[in-house]
Amino acid sequence: MAAPRIKVYLKSFCPWSPGVRAALDRQGLAYEVAEVSSDRAAFEEMVRQTGQSSAPCVRIDDEWLIDVGGDEVHAWLVRHGLVGGIDRA
C-alpha cells in the first residue's frame, strides 16, 4: 500500500494543532503543513475545499477531516486501515 498524501492546515495559535501533528508524528506519517494564519493562499485553499474557516483541517489523499483534533485524526487513520489501533500514548 502506498503511503497516503497528507496535508494539514493549521493555525499556529490553535490548541488543537499540536495534537494533529502528534497523531501523525506518532505513526511516522509524512505530511505537508500549511500555516493558514500566516499564509493567505493556504487559508483560501482550505476555505474553498472545506467551505469553512475552522482549522485544523487535514486532507488525506482526497478525503477531508474538517475542524479536527489529534484523536479524531488517529481514529480516522485506524478506521481506514492506514495505521494500527494501538498506541494512544
N, C-alpha and C positions, 0 to 999 in steps of 0.2 A: 504494500500500500504506500502510495506517495505521501510525503509529508503535506499537511494542509497549508494553504496560503492564508496567513493570518495578518490582519491589520487592526490595530487598536487605536481608537480615537479617544484621547484623554484630555482632561483639564488638570493642569498641574496642582491646583488648589483643591481639587475634589478628593474627599476622603475615601472614595471607592476605587480610585485609580491604582493605588499601591496593591490592593487585593487582586485586581485583574492581572497586573504584572506578575504578582507572586504565583497565582494559579497557573499561568503559562510557564513561568520560570521553573517551578517545581517539576513540571513534566518535561522540561528540556525542549520545549517547542520554540522554534524561531518565529519572530513576529516583527512587523514594521510598526513604528509608533508615529502617530500624527497628533501633535500637540495643538488641539483646537482652540485653546485660549490665546495662543500667540500666532497661529497660522490661519489667516482668514480663508485661504483657499481650502484648507483641510476642513475647517468648520463648515464652509458652504457645501463641500462634497458630502460630509456627514448628514447635513440637513436635507440635501437633495435626495440622498439614498434612503434615509430613515423617516423623513417627514417631521423630525423634531430636533430640538437643540440640546437635549439632555445627553450628558456623557457620564460614564464611559459607554461607548458602543464598540462592538467587536464584529469584524467581518471575517468569517472563516469560510474560505472558498467563496461560494455565492450566498451563504447564509448570514443573516444579521442577528446579533444579540443586542438589543437596544436597552440602554439605561440599566446596565447590569453591574453586579459586584463579582468578586472572585469566586464565591461559592456557586453562583449561577453559571459562570463560565465553566468551572470544573464539572458541574453536573451535566452540562450540555456535551462536553467532551466525552464523558463516560457514556452517556445515553447514545451517542453516535459512534461509539467504539473506537474513538481516537486515543483514549488513554484507559488505564485500568481504574477500577473503583476504589482502590486503597489509597493511602497517603493523604490524610487531611491535616497533617501537622502544620 
